Amino acid sequence: MVARVSISSALLDELQAASAASPGAEICGLLYGRPDAIFMAEACANVAPRPDRAFELDPAALIAAHRRARAGGPAIIGHYHSHPSGRAEPSAIDAEAAPPDGALWLILTAGEARLWRATPDGAWHGRFDPVPLAIDAPCDAPPPSP
């Protein structure tokens, strides 16, 4: 596994701003890049029955993203979501919903962002391991793929 994953400060700022703009519901979306870097994020609708407590990515957006990736588009490496009134740590609800597929989970709160990897026997709720997040200057990240 990769020791750390980088993200540009500009992209992280955008995600933090979106999280702050939705204090009553979890935001969510997809992360694109490669195993050691998040290059791009795509906001998706949260279609969970209780978006104040959980998130569920819009299935149509997820299917479309997988189709684009199979057609040569950017690789999906995970997703992000917010915990508006919680901590930047996976919840028990997150652990129940997470397949142990190695995907990255970026969790945002009002003042913090932490990265996690979903694994079969993670240290956190038996499902997640923390991943160091390196925040790079905006010019350090390669441009997103068209």
Rosetta silent file (secondary structure, phi, psi, omega in degrees, C-alpha in Angstrom):
SEQUENCE: MVARVSISSALLDELQAASAASPGAEICGLLYGRPDAIFMAEACANVAPRPDRAFELDPAALIAAHRRARAGGPAIIGHYHSHPSGRAEPSAIDAEAAPPDGALWLILTAGEARLWRATPDGAWHGRFDPVPLAIDAPCDAPPPSP
SCORE:     score description
SCORE:     0.000 S_00000001
   1 L     0.000  155.672 -179.781    0.000    0.000    0.000 S_00000001
   2 L   -72.060  137.859 -178.410    0.992    3.605   -0.573 S_00000001
   3 L   -69.316  -37.242 -179.905    2.568    5.304    2.441 S_00000001
   4 L  -149.567  162.320  178.891    0.811    8.645    1.822 S_00000001
   5 E  -128.405  134.106 -179.199   -1.591   10.260   -0.600 S_00000001
   6 E  -100.697  156.655  175.749   -1.313   13.845   -1.797 S_00000001
   7 E  -148.459  145.332  178.620   -4.015   16.376   -2.635 S_00000001
   8 E   -73.781  148.364  178.812   -3.668   19.978   -3.767 S_00000001
   9 H   -62.950  -33.336  179.517   -4.495   22.636   -1.224 S_00000001
  10 H   -65.468  -43.991  178.976   -6.873   24.235   -3.751 S_00000001
  11 H   -65.936  -43.885  178.680   -8.893   21.035   -4.178 S_00000001
  12 H   -62.302  -40.056  177.048   -9.009   20.419   -0.441 S_00000001
  13 H   -60.743  -41.265  178.036  -10.140   24.024    0.116 S_00000001
  14 H   -61.090  -44.716 -179.294  -12.981   23.508   -2.399 S_00000001
  15 H   -67.091  -40.082  177.790  -14.137   20.369   -0.620 S_00000001
  16 H   -63.882  -40.180  179.267  -13.918   22.034    2.796 S_00000001
  17 H   -64.357  -42.127  178.261  -15.958   25.002    1.510 S_00000001
  18 H   -63.369  -39.916  178.450  -18.645   22.659    0.128 S_00000001
  19 H   -63.766  -45.090 -179.818  -18.741   20.850    3.458 S_00000001
  20 H   -64.821  -29.591 -179.300  -19.084   24.121    5.395 S_00000001
  21 L   -77.453   -5.241 -179.274  -21.896   25.228    3.086 S_00000001
  22 L  -128.248   69.192 -174.530  -23.952   22.163    4.063 S_00000001
  23 L   -70.771  -16.832 -176.230  -24.095   22.173    7.875 S_00000001
  24 L  -103.612   -5.874 -177.750  -27.245   20.054    8.095 S_00000001
  25 L  -145.998  148.716  177.211  -26.468   17.247    5.655 S_00000001
  26 L   -72.414  133.190  171.482  -23.513   15.168    4.609 S_00000001
  27 L   -92.418  162.574  178.961  -22.058   16.051    1.226 S_00000001
  28 E  -157.844  162.182  178.239  -20.440   13.359   -0.877 S_00000001
  29 E  -178.679 -176.217 -176.076  -18.662   12.707   -4.126 S_00000001
  30 E  -102.442  150.199  175.929  -16.023   10.760   -5.986 S_00000001
  31 E  -112.189  137.834 -179.912  -12.240   11.058   -5.873 S_00000001
  32 E  -123.351  148.979  176.993  -10.106   10.581   -8.978 S_00000001
  33 E   159.617 -139.476  176.721   -6.379   10.100   -9.332 S_00000001
  34 E  -134.461  173.827 -173.593   -3.820    7.402   -8.807 S_00000001
  35 L   -55.111  -26.637 -177.625   -2.877    5.405   -5.691 S_00000001
  36 L  -107.670    5.078 -176.948   -0.599    8.143   -4.348 S_00000001
  37 E  -155.872  136.637  172.553   -2.508   11.282   -5.398 S_00000001
  38 E   -97.187  118.155 -177.807   -6.013   12.724   -5.537 S_00000001
  39 E   -99.694  -28.278 -169.288   -6.222   14.930   -8.643 S_00000001
  40 E  -153.750  154.485  174.792   -9.903   15.665   -8.933 S_00000001
  41 E  -135.643  147.450  178.785  -13.223   15.369   -7.111 S_00000001
  42 E  -127.442  117.832  177.973  -16.767   15.224   -8.444 S_00000001
  43 E   -66.489  141.349  176.671  -19.691   16.186   -6.237 S_00000001
  44 E  -130.073  153.633  175.736  -22.595   13.718   -6.245 S_00000001
  45 L   -67.217  141.262  173.806  -26.047   13.961   -4.779 S_00000001
  46 E   -91.567  109.406 -176.480  -26.487   12.352   -1.369 S_00000001
  47 L  -101.901   16.850  178.496  -29.532   10.115   -1.814 S_00000001
  48 L   -64.493  145.367  177.516  -29.458    8.606    1.693 S_00000001
  49 L   -59.695  -31.594  178.756  -32.828    8.510    3.467 S_00000001
  50 L  -124.939   77.305 -177.135  -31.247   10.432    6.376 S_00000001
  51 L   -64.785  -11.189  174.825  -28.575   12.715    4.825 S_00000001
  52 L   -77.199  -15.052 -176.709  -28.083   14.340    8.226 S_00000001
  53 L  -122.288  -16.935 -174.297  -26.657   11.019    9.511 S_00000001
  54 L  -155.865  173.356  175.882  -25.289    9.165    6.487 S_00000001
  55 L  -134.515  152.053  172.641  -24.474    9.404    2.835 S_00000001
  56 L  -145.156  119.268  179.835  -25.248    7.360   -0.237 S_00000001
  57 E   -63.418  140.739  175.025  -23.788    8.338   -3.585 S_00000001
  58 L   -57.188  118.651 -177.700  -26.317    8.838   -6.362 S_00000001
  59 H   -58.496  -35.034  179.404  -26.159    5.493   -8.219 S_00000001
  60 H   -64.416  -40.204  178.157  -26.559    7.158  -11.622 S_00000001
  61 H   -66.401  -39.318  179.855  -23.517    9.363  -10.983 S_00000001
  62 H   -65.927  -44.997  178.544  -21.500    6.373   -9.811 S_00000001
  63 H   -62.446  -43.963  179.265  -22.399    4.289  -12.868 S_00000001
  64 H   -61.427  -40.239  179.786  -21.576    7.196  -15.193 S_00000001
  65 H   -65.632  -40.779  177.754  -18.190    7.662  -13.508 S_00000001
  66 H   -65.925  -38.563  176.983  -17.339    3.968  -13.890 S_00000001
  67 H   -62.852  -43.894  178.593  -18.315    4.091  -17.559 S_00000001
  68 H   -62.255  -41.162  179.866  -16.064    7.109  -18.127 S_00000001
  69 H   -63.683  -43.478  178.864  -13.189    5.356  -16.351 S_00000001
  70 H   -64.663  -27.317  179.631  -13.621    2.210  -18.485 S_00000001
  71 L   -87.420    9.833  178.163  -13.596    4.414  -21.594 S_00000001
  72 L   102.551    3.361  178.491  -10.210    5.870  -20.648 S_00000001
  73 L   -75.806 -174.344 -177.265  -11.342    8.652  -18.332 S_00000001
  74 L   -62.767  145.899 -179.075   -9.917    9.371  -14.892 S_00000001
  75 L   -78.800  133.104  174.537   -9.617    6.479  -12.438 S_00000001
  76 E   -79.801  123.500  179.667  -11.935    6.438   -9.440 S_00000001
  77 E  -113.110   -4.271  179.234   -9.800    5.899   -6.337 S_00000001
  78 E   162.030 -155.391 -179.730  -12.426    6.514   -3.682 S_00000001
  79 E  -150.914  171.710  177.266  -14.890    9.062   -2.455 S_00000001
  80 E  -127.816  157.264  169.939  -15.371   11.830    0.044 S_00000001
  81 E  -158.487  165.795 -178.406  -18.104   12.775    2.450 S_00000001
  82 E  -110.364  157.182  169.682  -18.605   15.131    5.353 S_00000001
  83 L  -120.216   87.966 -172.222  -19.515   14.713    8.978 S_00000001
  84 L   -55.515  -36.207 -178.091  -21.183   18.093    9.615 S_00000001
  85 L  -121.844   20.230 -177.788  -21.445   17.681   13.373 S_00000001
  86 L  -123.668 -154.835 -178.373  -18.922   14.925   13.939 S_00000001
  87 L  -107.365  162.599 -179.639  -15.282   14.094   13.649 S_00000001
  88 L   -83.283   49.542 -179.564  -13.197   13.363   10.550 S_00000001
  89 L  -130.847  146.507  178.478  -13.211    9.692   11.463 S_00000001
  90 L   -61.218  138.326  176.916  -15.264    6.841   10.007 S_00000001
  91 L   -89.953  171.290  174.793  -18.441    6.185   11.922 S_00000001
  92 H   -62.044  -34.758  176.984  -19.930    2.784   12.679 S_00000001
  93 H   -63.882  -42.363  176.638  -22.443    3.527    9.894 S_00000001
  94 H   -59.179  -45.233 -177.518  -19.531    4.139    7.492 S_00000001
  95 H   -62.814  -38.613  178.533  -17.942    0.830    8.517 S_00000001
  96 H   -65.225  -34.159 -175.592  -21.161   -1.097    7.891 S_00000001
  97 H   -87.929  -15.139 -171.153  -21.482    0.391    4.412 S_00000001
  98 L   -86.059  120.410  170.378  -17.832    0.124    3.330 S_00000001
  99 L   -73.662  145.549 -178.003  -16.730   -2.782    1.180 S_00000001
 100 L   -80.602   62.124 -170.230  -13.154   -3.822    2.058 S_00000001
 101 L  -104.712    5.626 -179.875  -11.936   -2.898   -1.422 S_00000001
 102 L    82.770    2.771 -179.873   -8.973   -0.634   -0.669 S_00000001
 103 L   -67.070  150.394  176.015  -10.865    2.511   -1.706 S_00000001
 104 E   -84.095  142.430  175.530   -9.934    5.837   -0.160 S_00000001
 105 E  -124.928  109.643  174.758  -12.419    7.623    2.079 S_00000001
 106 E   -94.583  119.864 -178.050  -11.768   11.338    2.605 S_00000001
 107 E  -112.789  128.308 -175.060  -13.832   12.546    5.553 S_00000001
 108 E  -112.762  143.322  169.243  -14.353   16.278    6.062 S_00000001
 109 L  -130.610 -174.481 -177.855  -15.507   18.302    9.039 S_00000001
 110 L   -56.130  -37.376 -175.814  -15.644   22.036    9.642 S_00000001
 111 L  -130.663   15.322 -174.038  -11.931   22.288   10.326 S_00000001
 112 L  -148.984  150.542  171.995  -10.371   18.955    9.488 S_00000001
 113 E  -137.469  130.831  178.024   -9.925   16.446    6.675 S_00000001
 114 E  -133.290  148.731 -176.698   -8.609   12.933    7.213 S_00000001
 115 E  -111.410  141.336 -177.118   -8.026   10.115    4.779 S_00000001
 116 E  -136.532  157.040  174.181   -8.841    6.461    5.352 S_00000001
 117 E  -121.812  131.363  178.493   -8.593    3.211    3.388 S_00000001
 118 E   -79.660  121.110 -177.393  -11.319    0.555    3.550 S_00000001
 119 L  -132.770  163.868 -178.763   -9.691   -2.807    4.317 S_00000001
 120 L   -66.252  -26.252 -176.325  -10.893   -6.255    5.410 S_00000001
 121 L  -141.405   51.260 -176.715   -9.426   -5.927    8.906 S_00000001
 122 L   -64.773  158.489 -179.672   -8.835   -2.237    9.526 S_00000001
 123 L   -72.171  -22.383 -176.432   -7.809   -0.770   12.850 S_00000001
 124 E  -107.364  115.345 -178.204  -10.867    1.530   12.942 S_00000001
 125 L    55.441   23.430  179.774  -14.218   -0.259   13.377 S_00000001
 126 L    69.651   11.034 -173.785  -12.567   -3.336   11.847 S_00000001
 127 L  -135.761  -23.325 -173.466  -12.799   -1.695    8.416 S_00000001
 128 E  -124.679  144.268  170.225  -10.575    1.396    8.060 S_00000001
 129 E  -119.631  140.146  177.507   -6.903    2.233    8.318 S_00000001
 130 E   -69.379  147.529  177.391   -5.691    5.841    8.454 S_00000001
 131 E  -126.131  126.159  177.173   -3.710    7.113    5.455 S_00000001
 132 L   -60.546  133.526 -179.818   -1.378   10.113    5.775 S_00000001
 133 E  -108.884  118.344  178.564   -2.675   13.006    3.660 S_00000001
 134 E   -98.671  122.332 -178.767   -0.049   15.299    2.143 S_00000001
 135 E   -97.876  115.335 -176.082   -1.394   18.719    1.194 S_00000001
 136 E  -101.192  156.937  172.439    0.513   20.137   -1.765 S_00000001
 137 L   -60.502  148.228 -176.308    0.626   23.607   -3.276 S_00000001
 138 H   -53.468  -33.840 -176.668   -1.902   23.881   -6.139 S_00000001
 139 H   -76.153   -9.395 -179.348    0.805   23.917   -8.791 S_00000001
 140 H   -80.357  -18.564 -178.270    2.200   20.550   -7.604 S_00000001
 141 L   -89.314  139.217  178.122   -0.820   18.606   -8.802 S_00000001
 142 L   -69.253  157.043  179.943   -1.046   17.575  -12.444 S_00000001
 143 L   -65.637  149.327  178.964   -3.948   18.974  -14.450 S_00000001
 144 L   -66.133  152.619  176.725   -7.124   16.864  -14.454 S_00000001
 145 L   -72.717  147.641  178.742   -7.772   14.604  -17.413 S_00000001
 146 L   -69.623    0.000    0.000  -10.354   15.794  -19.924 S_00000001
